Amino acid sequence: MTGVQTCALPILAVVRVDASEVRGVTREFGAGAIVRQHDDGSAEFEVPCSNHYAFRLWLFAMVDKAVVVSPPEVRDLVTGWLDELAEVK
């Protein structure tokens, strides 16, 4: 990847995080980043995403413990990254 890619809008993504990761994500982004808590212990956070490289590293580090909920543009971006990874195999 050459350079840092950024997106004009949006600058925040809503990411649902598995209960096992909620404590760490809360420490990283603060309790104010929580936009919704679920009965199963998972939570949705507003996470900065304007730096694609940093967002991708953060998101993929959680493997299957995090899912981008919105906005659709960011979900599409993540889907594209996953498609690229699938093609490499």
Secondary structure in CASP SS format (residue, H / E / C, confidence):
PFRMAT SS
TARGET T0000
AUTHOR 0000-0000-0000
METHOD secondary structure of the structure
MODEL  1
M C 1.00
T C 1.00
G C 1.00
V C 1.00
Q C 1.00
T E 1.00
C C 1.00
A C 1.00
L C 1.00
P C 1.00
I C 1.00
L E 1.00
A E 1.00
V E 1.00
V E 1.00
R E 1.00
V E 1.00
D C 1.00
A H 1.00
S H 1.00
E H 1.00
V H 1.00
R H 1.00
G H 1.00
V H 1.00
T H 1.00
R H 1.00
E H 1.00
F H 1.00
G C 1.00
A H 1.00
G H 1.00
A H 1.00
I E 1.00
V E 1.00
R E 1.00
Q E 1.00
H C 1.00
D C 1.00
D C 1.00
G C 1.00
S C 1.00
A E 1.00
E E 1.00
F E 1.00
E E 1.00
V E 1.00
P E 1.00
C C 1.00
S C 1.00
N E 1.00
H H 1.00
Y H 1.00
A H 1.00
F H 1.00
R H 1.00
L H 1.00
W H 1.00
L H 1.00
F H 1.00
A H 1.00
M C 1.00
V C 1.00
D C 1.00
K C 1.00
A E 1.00
V E 1.00
V E 1.00
V E 1.00
S E 1.00
P C 1.00
P H 1.00
E H 1.00
V H 1.00
R H 1.00
D H 1.00
L H 1.00
V H 1.00
T H 1.00
G H 1.00
W H 1.00
L H 1.00
D H 1.00
E H 1.00
L H 1.00
A H 1.00
E H 1.00
V H 1.00
K C 1.00
END
